[in-house]
Amino acid sequence: MGATTLTHVTTINPNNTNIHGPVVDEVEGLIRVYKDGHVERTQVVPCVGTSLPLELGVTCSDIVIDKLTNVWARLYVPMMTTTTKSSVSKLPLIVYFHGGGFCIGSASWSCYHEFLARLSARSRCLIMSVNYRLAPENPLPAAYEDGVNAILWLNKARNDTLWAKLCDFSRIFLAGDSAGGNIAHQVAARLASTELKPLEIEGAILIQPFFGGEARTESEKRVGNNKRSVLTLSSSDAWWRLSLPRGANREHPYCKPVKTRSSTVMMRTLVCVAEMDLLMDRNMEMCDGSNEEVIKRVVYKGVGHAFHVLGKSHQLAHTTTLEMLCHIDAFINHYEPFN
């Protein structure tokens, strides 16, 4: 299949009489973009505050990273018990990026709030969930820049905040799901040659990372436009249209894992793949030929895209999410099955 150039001006409804002009692109039920640049997003997931059940053993607060760009983060801190205080003096930090095709989503979405609180409790990690700038108002690489700046901000925050006293800044993990997995991967690559000491990025956790290309993979053809899937082929194409630099197509470097276009050596990475996800083949391919000591790949059977945040009402998704939490814990803390 030949490469095609994507634009932001494909008119969907030329007869639209909205004051903002005709709709030029949309993902039905999620986002609508008008000719004058106005963007409408549907609130499909509720935004929630920082409160958490006391029995979870995790505290939560919001922190400002950059006032000028309005980038902030939600911070999860496991409560220290007598046992943990005596056995662990410092805790690893996960810097997490939410999914949403680069165009929707929030660190305050209830599904992420619940999942990351559980992950913090399970893995005994601090988690900083970054609320980065969204496309199309802020096309890529804005989200990547926000991710890099969030890491650099840690250098300033580590001496000024109470939570920083619990944090082992030499054990930072970059993580994210879907578009957030792409962001985590790209941020890791951008920081690979940057002097961060005393900060140190130990690894990356990529949950169904969002990559693309002009040619269709077998899993894209198989899942295709199954309307039961959270991510369809048409919505995937739309997310790329809305987030890539104007005039770019899906062969743009932002769509590709870094290792496929350079000799960059990847850091220790966990890649979580879903069997019923149209991204399955692309996720599998990024691991092919890599040393298993560097890239760990786990395939979750019978579940689809974003099952860990959007499938809690389904028993299989719920059970598989618990399995994923165990795998992430093992990856971070270097024990079976990943030691």
C-alpha positions in Angstrom: 0.0 0.0 0.0 1.4 3.4 -1.0 1.9 6.1 1.6 -0.8 8.8 1.7 -0.4 12.3 3.1 -2.8 13.0 5.9 -4.3 16.5 6.4 -6.5 18.2 9.0 -9.1 19.5 6.5 -11.1 16.4 5.4 -14.6 17.8 5.6 -17.0 15.4 7.3 -20.1 17.5 7.3 -19.9 20.4 4.8 -23.5 21.5 5.7 -22.7 22.0 9.4 -24.1 25.5 10.4 -22.1 25.7 13.7 -20.6 29.1 14.3 -17.2 27.5 14.1 -17.8 26.4 10.5 -17.9 22.8 9.2 -16.5 19.8 11.0 -13.2 18.9 9.5 -12.4 15.8 11.5 -13.8 13.8 14.4 -13.8 10.5 16.3 -17.5 9.8 16.8 -18.6 10.3 20.4 -15.2 11.5 21.5 -13.8 14.6 19.7 -14.9 17.0 17.0 -12.7 19.5 15.3 -14.1 22.5 13.4 -12.7 24.5 10.5 -11.8 27.5 12.7 -9.7 25.2 15.0 -12.4 24.9 17.7 -12.3 21.5 19.4 -15.2 19.8 21.3 -14.5 16.8 23.5 -17.2 14.6 25.0 -16.7 13.8 28.7 -16.9 10.1 28.3 -15.1 9.3 31.6 -15.7 11.4 34.8 -12.9 13.5 36.2 -12.4 12.9 40.0 -10.6 14.5 42.8 -7.7 13.1 44.8 -9.6 11.2 47.4 -9.0 7.4 47.8 -10.3 4.7 50.1 -8.3 4.7 53.3 -7.9 0.9 53.3 -5.9 1.2 50.0 -3.0 2.7 51.9 -2.2 5.4 49.3 -2.4 9.2 49.5 -2.9 11.4 46.5 -2.4 15.0 45.6 -2.1 17.2 42.5 1.1 19.2 41.8 1.9 21.9 39.2 4.8 21.2 36.9 4.6 24.2 34.5 2.2 27.1 35.0 2.9 28.5 31.5 1.8 25.4 29.7 -0.7 24.4 32.4 0.9 21.0 32.8 0.3 19.3 36.1 0.5 15.8 37.6 -1.3 13.6 40.1 0.9 12.1 42.7 0.3 8.8 44.4 2.3 8.0 47.6 2.1 4.6 49.4 1.6 5.1 53.2 4.7 3.9 55.0 4.0 1.3 57.7 6.3 0.1 60.4 7.3 -2.9 58.3 8.1 -0.9 55.2 9.9 1.8 57.1 12.3 -0.8 58.5 12.9 -2.7 55.2 12.7 0.0 52.5 14.1 3.5 53.0 13.3 4.8 49.6 10.7 3.9 47.0 10.9 3.8 43.2 9.1 6.4 41.1 6.8 5.7 38.1 6.2 8.6 35.8 3.0 7.7 34.0 1.4 9.0 30.8 -2.3 8.4 30.2 -3.8 7.2 26.9 -6.3 8.8 24.6 -4.8 9.0 21.1 -2.8 12.1 22.2 -6.1 14.1 21.9 -8.3 13.1 24.9 -7.9 11.9 28.4 -6.7 13.3 31.8 -4.7 12.3 34.8 -7.9 13.0 36.7 -10.1 10.5 34.7 -11.6 8.1 37.2 -10.3 5.0 35.4 -6.7 6.1 35.7 -7.1 7.4 39.2 -8.3 3.9 40.3 -5.8 1.9 38.3 -2.7 4.0 39.4 -3.8 4.0 43.0 -3.9 0.2 42.9 -0.6 0.0 41.1 1.0 2.3 43.7 -0.3 0.1 46.5 0.7 -3.2 44.7 4.2 -2.2 43.6 5.1 0.1 46.6 6.0 2.8 44.2 5.4 6.5 44.0 3.6 7.4 40.8 3.5 10.8 39.1 0.7 10.8 36.5 1.4 13.6 34.0 -1.4 15.7 32.6 0.3 16.7 29.3 -1.0 19.0 26.6 -3.4 17.5 24.1 -3.6 17.6 20.3 -4.8 18.9 18.0 -4.4 22.3 19.8 -0.9 21.1 20.7 0.3 18.6 18.1 3.2 16.3 18.7 5.9 16.7 19.8 4.2 18.9 22.5 3.4 15.8 24.7 6.9 14.5 24.4 8.3 17.9 25.4 6.0 17.9 28.4 7.2 14.4 29.4 10.9 15.5 29.2 10.1 18.7 31.2 8.3 16.6 33.8 11.5 14.6 34.4 13.7 17.7 34.4 11.3 19.2 36.9 12.0 16.4 39.3 15.5 17.6 39.8 14.1 20.9 41.2 11.4 19.2 43.2 13.5 16.5 44.9 14.8 18.9 47.5 11.7 21.0 48.1 8.9 18.5 48.8 8.0 16.1 51.6 7.1 13.2 49.2 10.6 13.5 47.7 12.1 12.3 50.9 10.5 8.9 50.3 11.6 8.7 46.6 14.6 6.9 45.2 15.4 9.2 42.3 17.9 6.7 41.0 15.1 4.3 40.2 12.7 6.1 37.9 10.4 4.2 35.5 8.7 5.8 32.5 5.3 4.2 31.9 2.1 4.7 30.0 -0.7 3.0 28.0 -1.7 3.4 24.4 -0.6 7.0 23.3 0.9 7.3 26.8 3.1 4.2 26.0 4.2 6.0 22.9 5.0 9.1 24.9 7.0 7.1 27.6 9.0 5.4 24.8 9.8 8.7 23.0 10.6 10.5 26.2 13.1 7.7 27.2 14.8 8.1 23.8 15.0 11.9 24.1 16.6 11.6 27.5 19.0 8.8 26.6 21.9 11.2 26.0 20.9 13.7 28.7 22.8 14.0 31.9 20.2 13.6 34.6 22.2 12.7 37.7 21.3 12.2 40.5 18.2 11.2 38.6 18.4 7.9 36.8 15.8 6.2 34.5 15.9 2.5 35.2 13.3 1.2 32.8 10.1 1.7 30.8 6.7 0.0 31.1 4.7 0.2 27.9 1.1 -0.9 28.0 -0.3 -1.5 24.5 1.9 1.4 23.1 0.3 3.3 20.2 2.4 2.9 17.1 1.3 3.0 13.5 2.2 2.8 9.8 0.7 3.2 6.4 0.6 -0.6 5.6 -2.0 -2.6 7.6 -0.8 -5.3 9.9 -2.7 -8.6 10.3 -4.0 -7.7 13.7 -5.3 -4.3 12.3 -7.1 -6.2 9.6 -8.4 -8.8 12.1 -9.7 -6.3 14.6 -10.3 -3.6 12.0 -13.5 -1.7 12.7 -15.1 -4.0 15.2 -17.3 -1.5 17.0 -16.9 -3.5 20.2 -13.3 -2.5 20.3 -12.2 0.6 22.2 -9.7 1.3 19.4 -10.8 0.8 15.8 -8.9 1.2 12.6 -10.8 4.4 11.7 -10.3 6.0 15.1 -6.6 5.0 15.1 -6.2 6.8 11.8 -8.1 9.8 13.1 -5.9 10.1 16.2 -2.8 10.2 14.0 -4.3 12.8 11.7 -5.1 15.0 14.6 -1.9 14.6 16.5 0.9 14.4 13.9 2.5 17.6 12.5 0.5 19.0 9.6 1.1 17.2 6.4 2.7 14.1 8.0 1.5 10.5 7.4 1.8 7.4 9.4 5.3 6.8 8.3 6.4 9.7 10.5 9.0 8.8 13.1 6.6 9.6 15.9 4.6 6.6 14.8 7.5 4.2 15.0 9.5 2.6 17.9 12.8 4.4 18.1 14.9 1.2 17.7 13.5 0.6 14.2 15.0 3.9 12.9 18.3 4.1 14.7 20.9 2.1 16.6 19.7 3.4 19.9 20.0 0.7 22.6 16.8 0.4 24.5 16.7 0.4 28.3 15.2 -2.4 30.2 11.5 -2.5 29.0 8.3 -4.3 29.8 5.8 -4.4 26.9 2.3 -5.4 27.8 0.3 -6.7 24.7 -3.4 -7.6 24.4 -4.4 -10.4 22.1 -7.6 -8.7 20.9 -6.0 -5.3 20.3 -5.4 -4.1 16.7 -2.0 -2.9 18.0 -0.9 -6.4 18.9 1.3 -7.0 15.8 3.1 -3.6 16.2 3.6 -4.3 19.9 5.0 -7.7 19.1 7.3 -6.4 16.4 9.0 -3.8 18.6 10.2 -6.7 20.7 11.4 -9.0 17.9 15.1 -9.6 17.8 15.7 -8.0 21.2 17.5 -9.6 24.1 14.9 -10.9 26.6 17.0 -9.5 29.4 16.4 -6.0 27.9 12.8 -6.3 26.6 10.2 -8.4 28.4 7.0 -9.1 26.5 3.8 -10.3 28.1 0.7 -11.2 26.0 -2.7 -11.1 27.8 -5.2 -13.5 26.2 -8.8 -12.7 25.4 -8.7 -9.0 26.2 -8.6 -5.9 24.0 -7.3 -2.4 24.0 -7.3 -0.5 27.3 -8.8 -3.4 29.2 -7.0 -2.4 32.4 -8.7 0.9 32.6 -12.0 0.5 30.7 -12.9 -3.2 31.3 -13.4 -3.4 35.1 -17.0 -4.5 34.7 -15.8 -7.6 32.8 -14.5 -10.5 34.9 -11.8 -11.5 32.4 -10.5 -8.0 32.1 -10.6 -7.6 35.9 -8.6 -10.8 36.5 -6.1 -10.0 33.7 -5.6 -6.5 35.2 -4.6 -8.1 38.5 -2.1 -10.3 36.6 -0.7 -7.2 34.9 -0.2 -5.5 38.2 1.8 -8.5 39.4 3.9 -8.4 36.3 4.7 -4.7 36.6 5.5 -5.2 40.3 7.9 -8.1 39.4 9.5 -6.0 36.7 10.2 -3.1 38.9 11.3 -5.0 41.9 13.3 -7.7 40.1 11.7 -10.9 41.2 10.1 -13.9 39.6 9.0 -14.2 36.8 11.3 -11.4 35.7 14.4 -11.7 37.8 
